[in-house]
Amino acid sequence: MAIHDNHFTWHHILARFLFSAFLVFGTYNPFGFSFFDWATSSDANMIIPKIFVGLLLVMAYRLVLVSSFLALGITGSLLLAATIIMLLASLVQFGLIPLSVQATQIIFPLGFAIFLGVGLSYSGIVQRVSRQTQANALRDSLL
């Protein structure tokens, strides 16, 4: 049996974070270019496409949230959420991020995108750090 070379690199983490950020900021952002702004506009001819895209977003969020919670577990999810909250609060306290309404409308979705990105990347990071993939491949080649 051949050993597969499954490397999990920072490119994979970046891709997962960018997907999460696209999902979160595509759903809502303070700049007016989001599903929320489109769905709440008064264009009666676009009701079916709005429902369709809304259903696609619900399915995407379900996929990402279930994957994240399965990878992190309840304790890991709570620890990660607390860490992200403390990181963002520290950045505000040190004056690196202004505390304004528009900044808050960016900080909360950014924190959620970070949570989802880490959740999607967690199992790959654990496998990479613990070398679990190589151990499994070695076991399979010996059997």
N, C-alpha and C positions, 0 to 999 in steps of 0.2 A: 504494500500500500504506500502510495506517495505521501510525503509530508508536505502539506500546504504551507506556504509562506504568508501567513496572515499578520501583517504588521499594522498596528494601530498607531498612527503618527499624529502630530499636532494638526496636520491637514484635515484629518477626520474630525477632530475636536472642533476646528474652525468651521468646517462645513456644517456640523450639527448645530453650532451656535448661530451661524448665519441663517440656517433654516428656521430655528426657533425665533430669532429676531424678526425675520421676514413674516412669520406667522403672527407674532404678537403685534408688531407695529403695522402690519397690513390689516389687522383687525381694528386697531384703534391707535391713533397718534394725534397730537395736538395741531398738526400742520394742515389738516383738512383733506388728506389723500388717504383715506382708509375705508374699509368696508362699513364701519359705523356711519361715517359721513354719507357714503353712497346709499346705504340702506335707509337712512332717515331723511333723505331728500324726497321731495314731493313729486317724483316722476312716476305716474300711474302706469305707464307703458312698460316699465321695467320690473314689475312685481315678480314675475316668474324667474327671471335671471337672479334677482336678489334672493329669492328663496333657495334657488339652486346653489348659489355661492355660499349662502348661509349654512346649508346642509353640508357642503364640502368642508367648510371651516369647522363645523361641529365634529365631523369625522376625523379631521386632522388633529384637532385638540384632543379628542378621545385617544387616538393613537399615541400622541406625544405624552399625554398625562399618564396613561396606563403604563407605557414603557418606562417613563421616569419613576413612577411609584414602585413598579416591580423591581427596577434596578436598585433604587435607594432604600426601599422599605419605609416604614413610618418613622422610625428613629432617624434614619439618614435624611429623610425629607425635612423633618423638623430641624435637625442640625444645620442642613444646608440653607434652609430659609432663614434661620436665625443668623447664620454667618453672613449671608447676603444683606440682610437688614442692617446688621452692625457695620458692615463695610460701607454701605451707602450712607448710613448715619454719621460715620466717622468722616467721610468725604465732605458731608455738609458741615459738620462741626469745625473742621479745619479750613473751611472756606474754599475748598476746591470745587464745590458745586453750590451755586446760589440757591437759597431757599425761596423760590417764587412759585407761582401757580404753574407757569409753563415748564419750569424745571421739574416740578413734582409730577407733571403729566408725562414727563420723559423718564424720570427716575423709577417710578413704579413699574411701567412696562419693561424697562431695561432689567430690573431685578427679576421679573418673571421670566424674561427671555434667558437670563443667566441661569436661573433655576432649571428651566427646561433643557438648555444646552448641556449643563452638567449632568442632568438626569439621563439624557440620551447618550452621553459619552461615558458614563460611569462604569458600565460593565466592560467596555473596551479598555479603559484606563486600568481597572483592576486586573484584567487579563494581562495587560502589558507589564504592569509592575510586578505581578506575581509569577510571570512566565507560565501561566496556566495553559496557554495555547500550545507552547512547546512541550510541556509535560503530557498533555493529552495526545499530541501527535506522536511523541515517543512511545507512549503506551500503546497506541493503535498500531504502530509499526512493529512492536514486539509481539503482538497477539496474532 
